[in-house]
Amino acid sequence: MNRLTDASPRVAIHVGWDDPDEAPFDEIKVESFERLRDYAHKLGLEIGSVSPTYFLEGTQFGSLSAKDPETRRRLIEHSLKSAEIAEKYGGKLLTLWFPDGSLYPGQVDMREAERNLRASLRRVYDEMPSSVKMLIEYKLFEPGTYHTVISDISVATDIATYLGDRAGVLVDIGHHAHGVNVEHIVARLIDKGIPAGIHFNNRYVADDDHAVEPNMQIFRIFNELVSGGVIGNEEPDRDWAYMIDQCSPLENRIQAVLHSIDSLMVSYAKALIVDREALRESQSRNEIILANRVLVEAFLTDVRPIIYMARMEKGLPLDPVKAYIESGYQEKIERERG
């Protein structure tokens, strides 16, 4: 995918899934991931963010929030291993999503569950390498259908602030209820200087991991990222962390990720051409419709020729999805992998 787009040089990993040794959960070794990093380097790639895997066997009643202290101990140790992997072989970024929650009222003591999770994260934060940062993800529901321990931006922000300046928030676009103004959440995080990142995906009903489309919501989010100065900086430390988090149960997975990359590039380009001066002028005069039309004008502009020109200059195909289909690579891997 990076060869076709020159836009995805890093791969996010899940420690429990991506262990080269495929060792049992409690026997995963940090040093094994050196081989994974070296393999990535051979392909011209880097390991980016590192995620502990909190949803394997033994966590059906919670991970870092579990009532069972032994479960919490195991998952704290797993988290610290993941942080060490991030420090030695990855992008020094730990991304945390917890499946912890409940299915029915009364199943868990919600206050106790959050206290357990906070205490567990306190240990992880204090003991992980000082060069590593963590981003805490939130989700409205699923797998818990009654409540999740970190359910929304307020809980995630509160915990991150409690932990310290190396902790922040991970905004997964598909993890919100219908109608939630995600770009407002993004704007507030930028304004408060809270470290953050985004998991890009798309949702329709209760799903949350579809491929990205270049729709108005994605454009509005990029508009806040551009105006807030947390993307495209010459100093990468000023940028947020950006990842694609999607799952393709039926559609071709490689085509789906290429489609997402293409959609994100289109949306980013549209945000870059917003007439900021005209927008500020209309805002200062309370010209509601005129301010809105500034954004709509940028959104409706066909920026694909700009993207095509940039790809031509790099010797890349104009349409990465079409190029992938015509490459025959899909048929090749299907023959080889059976």
Residue pairs with C-beta under 8 A, 6 or more apart in sequence:
1 8
1 254
1 257
1 258
1 261
1 320
2 8
2 9
2 44
2 45
3 44
4 258
4 316
4 317
4 320
4 323
4 324
5 258
5 261
5 262
5 265
5 316
5 320
6 314
6 316
7 261
7 264
7 265
8 244
8 257
8 261
9 44
9 45
9 46
10 45
10 46
10 47
10 48
10 49
10 91
11 40
11 45
11 46
11 47
11 48
12 48
12 49
12 50
12 51
12 95
12 243
12 245
13 33
13 36
13 47
13 48
13 49
13 50
13 51
13 90
14 51
14 53
15 28
15 33
15 50
15 51
15 52
15 53
15 78
15 81
15 82
15 85
16 25
16 28
16 52
16 53
16 56
16 78
17 53
18 36
19 28
19 32
19 33
20 32
20 33
20 35
20 36
20 39
21 28
21 29
21 32
23 29
23 32
25 53
25 56
25 57
25 58
25 74
25 78
26 74
28 78
28 81
30 81
30 84
30 85
30 88
33 47
33 85
33 88
33 89
33 90
34 88
34 89
36 47
36 89
37 46
37 47
37 89
37 90
40 46
40 47
46 90
46 91
47 89
47 90
47 91
48 90
48 91
48 93
48 241
48 243
49 86
49 90
49 91
49 93
49 94
49 95
49 135
49 197
49 241
49 243
50 82
50 83
50 85
50 86
50 90
50 91
50 93
50 94
50 95
51 82
51 94
51 95
51 96
51 97
52 75
52 78
52 79
52 81
52 82
52 94
52 96
53 78
54 63
54 64
54 75
54 78
54 96
54 97
54 98
54 99
54 100
55 63
55 99
55 143
58 71
58 74
59 66
59 71
59 75
59 99
61 67
61 68
61 71
62 68
62 71
62 100
62 108
62 113
62 116
62 149
63 71
63 72
63 75
63 98
63 99
63 100
64 72
64 75
64 76
64 79
64 98
64 100
64 116
64 117
64 120
64 121
64 124
65 72
65 98
65 100
65 113
65 114
65 116
65 117
65 120
65 149
66 72
66 75
66 100
66 116
67 108
67 112
67 116
72 116
72 120
75 120
76 120
76 123
76 124
79 94
79 96
79 120
79 124
79 128
80 124
80 127
80 128
82 94
83 94
83 124
83 128
83 129
83 132
83 134
84 128
84 129
86 92
86 93
86 94
86 132
87 128
87 129
87 131
87 132
92 129
92 131
92 132
92 133
93 132
93 133
93 134
93 135
93 197
93 241
94 128
94 132
94 133
94 134
94 135
95 134
95 135
95 137
95 170
95 197
95 241
95 243
96 121
96 134
96 135
96 136
96 137
96 170
97 137
97 139
97 170
97 172
98 117
98 137
98 148
98 149
98 150
99 143
99 144
99 148
100 113
100 117
100 144
100 148
100 149
100 150
101 108
101 141
101 143
101 144
101 146
101 147
101 148
101 149
101 151
102 108
102 110
102 113
102 144
102 146
102 147
103 144
103 145
103 146
104 146
105 146
107 146
110 147
110 149
113 149
114 149
114 155
117 149
117 150
117 159
118 159
118 162
121 136
121 159
121 163
122 163
124 134
125 134
125 163
125 164
125 166
125 167
128 134
130 166
132 166
133 166
133 167
133 168
133 195
134 163
134 166
134 167
134 168
135 160
135 167
135 168
135 169
135 170
135 195
135 196
135 197
135 241
136 150
136 156
136 159
136 160
136 167
136 168
136 169
136 170
137 150
137 156
137 169
137 170
137 172
137 175
137 199
138 148
138 150
138 151
138 152
138 153
138 155
138 156
138 169
138 170
138 172
138 175
139 148
139 150
139 151
139 172
139 175
139 208
140 148
140 151
140 152
140 175
140 176
140 177
141 147
141 148
141 151
142 148
142 206
142 208
149 155
150 156
150 159
153 169
153 171
153 185
153 189
156 169
156 170
157 169
157 189
157 194
159 167
160 167
160 168
160 169
160 194
160 195
161 167
161 194
165 195
166 195
167 195
168 194
168 195
168 196
168 197
169 189
169 194
169 195
169 196
169 197
170 196
170 197
170 198
170 199
170 241
171 182
171 185
171 186
171 189
171 196
171 197
171 198
171 199
172 198
172 199
172 201
172 208
172 245
173 182
173 198
173 199
173 200
173 201
173 202
173 203
173 208
173 217
173 218
173 221
174 199
174 201
174 202
174 203
174 207
174 208
174 209
174 210
174 245
175 199
175 208
176 182
176 203
182 217
182 221
183 217
183 220
183 221
183 223
183 224
186 196
186 198
186 221
186 224
186 225
186 228
187 224
187 228
189 196
190 196
190 224
190 225
190 228
190 229
190 230
191 228
195 240
196 230
196 240
196 241
197 240
197 241
197 242
197 243
198 221
198 225
198 240
198 241
198 242
198 243
199 243
199 244
199 245
200 212
200 218
200 242
200 243
200 244
200 245
200 246
200 260
200 264
201 208
201 209
201 210
201 211
201 212
201 244
201 245
201 246
201 260
202 210
202 211
202 212
202 213
202 215
202 246
203 209
203 210
204 210
209 245
209 246
209 247
210 246
211 246
211 248
211 251
211 256
211 257
211 259
211 260
211 263
212 218
212 244
212 246
212 259
212 260
212 263
212 264
213 263
214 262
214 263
214 264
214 266
214 267
214 270
216 299
218 263
218 264
218 267
219 267
219 270
219 271
219 295
219 298
219 299
220 295
221 267
222 231
222 267
222 268
222 270
222 271
223 271
223 274
223 295
223 298
225 231
225 240
225 271
226 232
226 268
226 271
226 272
226 274
227 274
227 276
229 238
230 238
230 239
230 240
231 239
231 240
231 242
231 268
232 239
232 268
233 239
244 257
244 260
244 261
244 264
246 256
246 257
246 260
248 256
252 330
254 324
254 329
254 330
255 321
255 324
255 325
258 320
258 321
258 324
259 321
261 320
262 319
262 320
262 321
265 307
266 303
266 304
266 307
269 303
269 306
269 307
270 298
270 299
270 301
270 303
271 298
273 298
273 301
273 303
274 294
274 295
274 298
275 294
275 297
275 298
278 294
279 291
279 294
279 295
282 290
282 291
282 294
283 291
308 318
311 317
311 318
312 318
317 323
324 330
